[in-house]
Amino acid sequence: MNPSFQYSPITIQQHILKEQQRFPGASGEFSFLLSGITLATKLIQSKVSRAGLTNLLGSVGIENIQGEVQQKLDVFANEVMIASLSCRESVGILASEENEHISTMPHKSPNAKYAVIFDPLDGSSNIDVNVSVGTTFSIFRRPEGADFNDPMRWVLQPGRRQIAAGYVVYGSSTVMVYTCGNGAHCFTLDPSIGAFVLSHENIKMPEQGNYYSVNEAYRNHFPQPYIDFLERIRNGDLGRNYASRYIGSMVADFHRTLLRGGIFMYPPTKSHPQGKLRLLYEANPVAMIAEQAGGIASTGTARILDIQPESVHERTPLVIGSRVEMEEFQRCMAESVEAA
């Protein structure tokens, strides 16, 4: 072997074990839980990369609880996530964006401490045209006094109580970004060793970016403060010339915003006044990561992580990004209130 070879990868399992040392009395069960998520996402990545060759493109012809037509890969990803997490004794409750009801683990172990909430395949409608998709996940600790007869208490907690959150993007490379409340860290799947390897430690979102991301086809249906903000950002009022970048896959749009800065917006519209993104499955995980990286995440009027959810499939507007852009957006919202 060449003596100058210095490659010494830090895998996500090693990183999690190191993070776990910050918690006195940690037994390794949390790292075992997260290993279930990494295993599931590797299996999903394998299917995504070969979807066109294995008859996994297209829909299954039925709608999920969200009223969206399920894709074949949605079903596969959901089943894999459930199977990989159900055998973890520390997991008591699972909630999937694809399922109408919360799942209580059949083992009902007294050692179950965590609820895992996930969107198994965000942006799956883009699979057929080879656009990046992803998986999002959020982990809550079992509330004190809660048992298996009251699963809603496990799940309906504000995002600030998340003990971990993350997402995976299946693109030109497969990356996982996660946080346990001590910074946001990015790992890239190295197919030669079958492991997620640390590639960006303690990510810091730029204070200001060069991109804004929103589906401008619906611009005329946005509330006025959003339109005002877009005018300012396009007119150079923030001191920069911005470029528009919109993929239409939430995890991919947010991942670019996290690394490059700027702002991603999914506003309310006349047809969806409560927004379209799911609070628990999509907004909460990326909001926790954004804040850990120095960014801001808002509904437009409130901090995402402070919202007390009222239902499992609750929707929300989402505005998320760098500090400069977010502060300007908040000024637009404040000015609108004053004018009213």
WOVEN-V256634 format. One record per backbone hydrogen bond with DSSP energy under -1.0 kcal/mol. NH is the residue of the N-H (numbers start at 0). CO is the residue of the C=O. Records with the same first field share a line. If there is no record, write none. Layout:
BEGIN
NH->CO, CO
END
This chain:
BEGIN
4->1
11->195
14->10
15->11
16->12
17->13
18->14
19->15
21->18
22->19
25->22
31->27
32->28
33->29
34->30
35->31
36->32
37->33
38->34
39->35
40->36
41->37
42->38
43->39
44->40
45->41
46->42
47->43
48->44
50->47
52->49
55->50
59->69
63->67
66->63
69->61
71->57
74->70
75->71
76->72
77->73
78->74
79->75
80->76
81->77
82->78
83->79
84->80
85->81
87->84
90->87
91->113
92->113
93->102
94->115
96->117
98->95
102->93
104->91
107->104
111->108
112->89
113->89
114->139
115->92
116->137
117->94
118->135
121->133
123->120
125->122
126->123
128->125
129->126
130->125
132->169
133->121
134->167
135->118
136->165
137->116
138->163
139->114
141->112
145->142
149->146
152->149
154->150
155->151
156->154
159->304
160->157
161->158
162->138
163->138
164->178
165->136
166->176
167->134
168->174
169->132
170->172
174->168
175->186
176->166
177->184
178->164
184->177
185->199
186->175
187->196
188->173
189->194
192->189
193->189
194->189
196->187
197->9
198->185
199->185
202->183
204->292
211->242
212->262
215->213
217->214
218->215
220->217
221->218
226->222
227->223
228->224
229->225
230->226
231->227
232->228
233->229
234->230
236->231
238->235
242->209
244->211
252->248
253->249
254->250
255->251
256->252
257->253
258->254
259->255
260->256
262->210
263->319
264->212
265->317
268->271
274->271
278->313
281->277
282->277
283->278
285->281
286->282
287->283
288->284
289->285
290->286
291->287
292->288
293->290
294->289
295->320
297->318
298->301
303->296
305->302
306->303
313->310
315->276
317->265
318->297
319->263
320->295
321->261
323->206
325->321
326->322
327->323
328->324
329->325
330->326
331->327
332->328
333->329
334->330
335->331
336->332
337->333
338->334
339->335
END
